[in-house]
Amino acid sequence: MQANTHWIALLEPLEDDMKEYLLLYRNGDPSWQERSPAEIQNVMAQWNAWFKELEAGGHLRNPGAALAPGGAVIRKNGNSIATDTTLSEVKELVGGFSMIQASSLEEATKLAQGSPFLHDNPGGDIVVRPVMVVDG
């Protein structure tokens, strides 16, 4: 997805009764980019329609993005830092993310069920996690 300045307006303060939730899209089809241009355009249109629906309901905080293959896992290893670029334990595990706002975990879960991610990924799942608010 390309950056869209329209979504920047969504970063306004939360309403008092709303909480933020992170949606993690996991175990998707890594070959989705090999589809035909028409198929990819159709899927992107589904995502855009879902984001507009969330926005119209006051639930979209940030549409997020798909994650590119590759990356690194960084761990503290005694007194040094170990970097693993093979990603053997997490390769293709998390394929993307979005941020929504909802009044409860139940509402956030219901909103996540409308994601196009579940339509084409029978083995995929969406993890819905509340974002911790730290007063400071």
C-alpha positions in Angstrom: 0.0 0.0 0.0 1.2 3.5 -0.8 1.2 6.2 1.9 -1.9 8.2 1.9 -1.9 11.6 3.6 -5.7 11.2 4.1 -5.1 8.8 7.0 -2.9 11.3 8.9 -6.1 13.0 10.1 -7.0 9.8 12.0 -4.3 10.4 14.6 -6.5 12.7 16.7 -6.9 12.0 20.4 -9.0 9.0 21.4 -12.5 9.5 22.7 -12.8 9.0 26.4 -14.6 5.6 26.1 -12.4 4.2 23.4 -9.2 2.2 23.6 -6.6 1.4 20.9 -6.1 -2.1 19.6 -3.3 -3.5 17.4 -4.3 -5.9 14.8 -1.6 -8.3 13.7 -2.1 -10.3 10.5 -0.4 -13.7 10.9 0.2 -16.7 8.7 -0.9 -15.1 5.5 -0.1 -16.4 2.0 3.5 -15.3 1.2 2.8 -15.8 -2.5 0.1 -13.1 -2.7 2.4 -10.8 -4.6 2.7 -13.4 -7.4 -1.0 -12.9 -8.3 -2.1 -11.1 -11.4 -2.3 -7.3 -11.3 -6.1 -7.5 -11.6 -6.3 -9.9 -8.6 -4.0 -7.6 -6.5 -6.0 -4.6 -7.5 -9.2 -6.4 -6.4 -7.7 -7.3 -3.0 -6.4 -3.7 -2.5 -9.9 -2.4 -3.3 -11.3 -4.7 -0.6 -8.8 -3.4 1.9 -9.5 0.3 1.0 -13.3 -0.4 1.4 -12.8 -1.9 4.8 -10.6 1.0 5.9 -13.2 3.5 4.7 -15.9 1.5 6.6 -13.8 1.6 9.8 -13.1 5.3 9.3 -16.7 6.1 8.8 -17.5 4.4 12.1 -14.7 6.3 13.9 -12.7 3.1 14.5 -9.6 3.5 12.2 -6.5 4.9 13.9 -3.9 3.8 11.4 -4.4 1.5 8.4 -0.8 0.2 9.0 0.9 -1.7 6.3 1.9 -5.1 4.9 5.4 -6.1 6.0 8.1 -6.9 3.4 9.9 -10.3 3.6 13.1 -10.4 5.6 14.3 -8.4 8.6 16.2 -9.3 11.7 15.6 -10.6 15.2 17.8 -8.9 17.8 18.5 -10.4 21.2 20.7 -9.6 24.2 23.2 -12.4 24.4 25.0 -12.0 27.7 27.0 -8.8 27.4 26.6 -8.5 23.7 23.8 -8.2 21.2 23.0 -11.2 18.8 21.4 -10.5 15.4 19.6 -13.3 13.5 18.7 -12.4 9.9 17.5 -15.9 9.0 14.3 -15.3 11.0 13.7 -19.0 11.1 11.3 -18.9 14.0 9.3 -15.9 12.8 9.6 -16.0 9.0 6.3 -14.9 7.5 4.6 -15.2 10.9 3.5 -11.5 11.0 2.5 -10.2 7.6 1.1 -6.8 8.6 -0.7 -4.6 11.1 -3.4 -2.0 11.6 -4.5 0.1 14.6 -8.2 0.6 15.4 -10.1 2.0 18.3 -13.0 0.4 20.0 -14.9 0.5 23.3 -14.0 -3.1 24.2 -12.0 -6.1 23.2 -15.2 -7.7 22.1 -16.0 -4.8 19.7 -12.4 -4.7 18.4 -12.6 -8.5 17.7 -15.9 -8.0 15.8 -14.4 -5.2 13.8 -11.4 -7.3 12.9 -13.6 -10.1 11.6 -14.5 -7.8 8.7 -10.9 -7.7 7.5 -10.2 -8.8 3.9 -7.2 -10.7 5.3 -9.4 -13.6 6.5 -11.1 -13.9 3.1 -8.1 -15.2 1.2 -6.1 -16.8 4.0 -7.8 -19.9 5.4 -4.7 -20.6 7.6 -4.3 -17.0 8.6 -5.4 -15.3 11.8 -5.7 -11.9 13.2 -4.4 -11.2 16.7 -6.2 -8.4 18.5 -4.2 -6.8 21.3 -5.1 -3.8 23.4 -2.5 -1.0 23.4 -1.3 -0.2 27.0 -1.7 3.4 28.0 1.2 4.6 30.2 0.5 7.8 32.0 3.5 10.0 32.3 
